[in-house]
Amino acid sequence: MSQQSQQEQVLIVDDEPDIRALLRAGLEAEGFGVLEAGNGAEAQAHLDQQPVALMTLDLKLGGEDGLKLARDFRAKRNTPIIMITGKGDPIDRVVGLELGADDYISKPFLMREVIARIRAVLRRYVAAEEAEPVVEKPDGSRFTFDGWTIDMKRREVRDPKSRISELTTAEFNLLAIFVKRPGRVLSRDELMDLLKGHDWTPMDRSIDGLVARLRKKIEPESERPQLVKTVRGVGYAFAGAVKRV
């Protein structure tokens, strides 16, 4: 296999050529392949043409809304997203993570930190794909909640209309944890421990992003969740009426 084919491709989405050049130099020095996009259309073209291991995304792309782009990209694929932006408002950070970003870095940044964050996010995604299922021994167990059905053996989730819901490995594992512990308040630390295979970092808020993505797929209104409830200051609890079938 050639060195080029072994490289993980990182897509840099930023409208500042100097920032793209800085990130390219740092990433290529660490062995990454680099693609560049100055706007959303260019980014989408790259994503449609070839596999991308991770993308960095600026929140201010000329006249485009980076948060909307993050939401659109996340809805179509599970490519990791790290926001690298000059917008340092805490609200932007929270909204970005809720929309599915895996991390958030403010400008100006240290290249060494960017590389470390990228590697940490990629490790989490690789580990999630390779991890054993959360259920201890798949035995064909099926559970229902609020019209939904989750089949642990087939790792399949169907909505109230019997349509298969496309969940990522991490989303399915998180849902399985909740369904097997209905009504129990689970702290973020407990969820991190139960989600074996993930490489969590100090101050990591990725669990909140994962919960947000799961809510978008199983909640009628993700902004007013009825199934996965937030317990302020603690963590989350599953409020669905779970039955084993």
C-alpha positions, 0 to 999 in steps of 0.5 A: 500500500502506498504512503498516500493511500495510508494517509488520513485525509483532513478537510480544512474549511476556512475562507482565510488562505493564510489559516488554511496554509498554516493548518496544511503545513502543520498537518502534512508535517504530521503525515496527514493528507490535506484537502482545502475548501474556502466555502461550503460548496467546495467542502461538499464537493470534496466530501462527495468525491473522496473519503475524509477522516475529519474536517475542520470548520470555521464558523465565519465563512464569508457570508455563510453560517458555519453552524448551519453548515455543521448541521447540514454536514452532520445530517448527511454523514458521520465525519468528525468535525472540529470547529476552528474559529475566531468566534470565542463566544461560549454560546457559539461553542455550546451551539456548535457541540449541540449541532454535532461538532466533536471539538471546538478550538478558538483562534489564535491556536497552537498547532500542537494543540490542534494536532492533539485534538485531531488525533484524540477525535480520530481515536474516539471514532476508530475505537467506536467502530471497533468496540464490542457491542455494549450489551454483554452477550447478545442474546436476541433481546428486544426492547420497546419504548414509546413505540420504538423497538431496539434489537440488541442482537441485530443492532437494529432500531425501528421507529413507531412506523417500523422504519429502520433508524440509521444510528451510528455505532456510538449512538446505538451503544448509547441508546442500549445503555439507556434502554437497559437502565430506564429511569436511572440517572447516569453521570457523564463519567458513568456514560464514558465508562460504559461506552467502552472503546472511546478515548475520552480526554479531560474536560471532554464534552463529546458525550453531550454532542453524542446525546444531542445527535441521538436525540435528533434521531429518536425524539419527536422534538429534540429541542424538548426531549421527552426520552433522554432527559437532562438532569442538571448538574449530573447527567442524563436519564432515560424516561421512556417506558421500556419493556423487554419483549 
